[in-house]
Amino acid sequence: MEALFKEKKVRITTFRKTVYEIFEKYNSAISVNFIESELNDFDRITLYRTLKLFKEKGLIHEITFPYKEKKLALCKEDCKDNTETHNHDHIHFHCNQCKEVFCVDIPNFPKLNLDNYKIDKIEIQAVGTCAKCA
């Protein structure tokens, strides 16, 4: 983690390490409320600034399903820290049973080139039953 922080030019603090370790601990995307429940004593402003920094630096990305709570997930190590290139070639899968959200790699992720349109990112969301609940 410390090497990744240095590579992404994120100053290492105890709190940032703790928040990042929470993401590493879980295989699925997690909500801000969940992160708060995992922290013992924290300043809410510091948490939100940390999450904003992590998004800006390409450490985490945001997942928003319609009518669902916003979730956050770790980015792949090769994710860029520029919002214009902060794209992910995977789908976001929401399990109806366990309610977890997973980033799932798929082969041949669609690359679209549409005349007269500038595409910033493509998001594909799927809803169903995950492998552990099936």
Residue, then its C-alpha position, 0 to 999 in steps of 0.5 A: m500500500e505504501a508503494l502505491f500511495k507514493e506512486k499516486k503521490v498520496r501522502i501517507t497518514t495513519f488515517r488514510k492507511t486505515v481507510y484504504e485497509i478497509f477497502e482491501k478487507y472486502n471483496s465488494a464495493i462498500s458504502v460510506n456508512f459502512i466505512e464509518s461503522e468500521l472506524n472507531d474514532f474519526d472526523r467525518i470531514t477528514l473521511y470525506r476529504t480522504l475519499k475525495l482524494f482517493k477518487e481523484k488519485g485513482l485509488i477508488h471509484e464510485i458506483t451508483f445504481p439507480y435507487k441504491e446507496k452509492k458505493l465505493a470500490l478499489c481501482k485496479e493498480d493501473c487506473k490513472d489519477n486523471t478523471e478523464t482517464h479514470n475508466h474501468d473495463h468492467i461491469h458493476f454487478h448488484c446481487n439481489q440476495c446479499k445486496e453486495v456490489f461487485c466489479v466484474d471483469i468481462p472479456n471484450f468490454p465494449k469500446l464505442n466510437l459514435d459519430n458526433y459524440k464524445i464518450d467520457k466513460i461507459e458504465i454497464q450495470a447488472v443485477g441478479t444473483c452473485a456466485k456465492c448466493a447462487 
